[in-house]
Amino acid sequence: MLASAGWTTAVMVIPGLVAGAGDSSPRSLGSYHLPDDFCATGKPTRLLETYSVSDSPSPTHHTDRHPALDSANCSMSLKRTGGGTDSEYASVYMRADLHKAVNPAPELSANKELYRARGYQITDIPGIGDEAYFLYKDDGSGQYHTIYAEVDIRDGGMTYYITYSANYTTGKADPPSKDSLRNDLQTDANNTVRAMRK
C-alpha cells in the first residue's frame, strides 16, 4: 500500500523526476495477465517456509479491470511457525498493475528516490524485468523495532511489488535478517512475475 501512495507523493514532491523524464506512451505488456485470486498466484512460498498464514484476519484479495489499468492485490497476516509472542507476527502485501495508457517507468524512479530520501536502504536487483530494486529499513531504537522490506519490479508496462512489515521486541524474538528478507522477497517476487506470464 505504501509504495502506491509513495508514487503519488513523489510526483508532487519531486516533479523533476517525472516531468520530461522520457516518452510517456504505454509500454508493452507482453503476455502478462492478472488472475482473479492474486493471493493464489502471488502466494509467498519462500516466506511461508518460516511463517504460516494467519486466519485472523483472513487473507484478502481484489482484482480490478479497466481499459487504462488492470490491478490486483493481496494482503496476508503471517505468524512465525512455532512462535508464541506478538513479536513473531508480520504482514505481507502484494500488488501488480498492468498500465495500458501510460509508461510507468518515471513513477517507479520517483518512488525509488522518495524512499531514499526517507532513509531506506536501496539495492538494485539485476536480471528481473526492466528494473527491480530492494528496499529495507529498521525503524526503531532500544528494544522496539519496526522492520519494513519491499521488492519493486517493472517489466514493460507491468509493475509489481511485495512488502513485508513487522514489529519486534528485542529479547522476545529475533527478526529476519536483511539478507534473508531480500532473498525471500526476491524469490517470491520472481516466481509471481513468472506466473503472471503463463
Salt bridges, closest charged atoms under 4 A:
ASP23 OD2 - ARG27 NH1 3.75
ASP36 OD1 - ARG65 NH2 2.87
ASP37 OD1 - HIS61 NE2 3.55
ASP70 OD1 - LYS100 NZ 2.99
ASP97 OD2 - ARG95 NE 2.90
GLU113 OE1 - ARG116 NE 3.24
ASP124 OD1 - LYS112 NZ 2.56
ASP130 OD2 - ARG154 NH1 3.39
GLU131 OE2 - ARG154 NE 2.89
ASP138 OD1 - HIS145 ND1 2.95
ASP184 OD1 - ARG46 NE 3.23
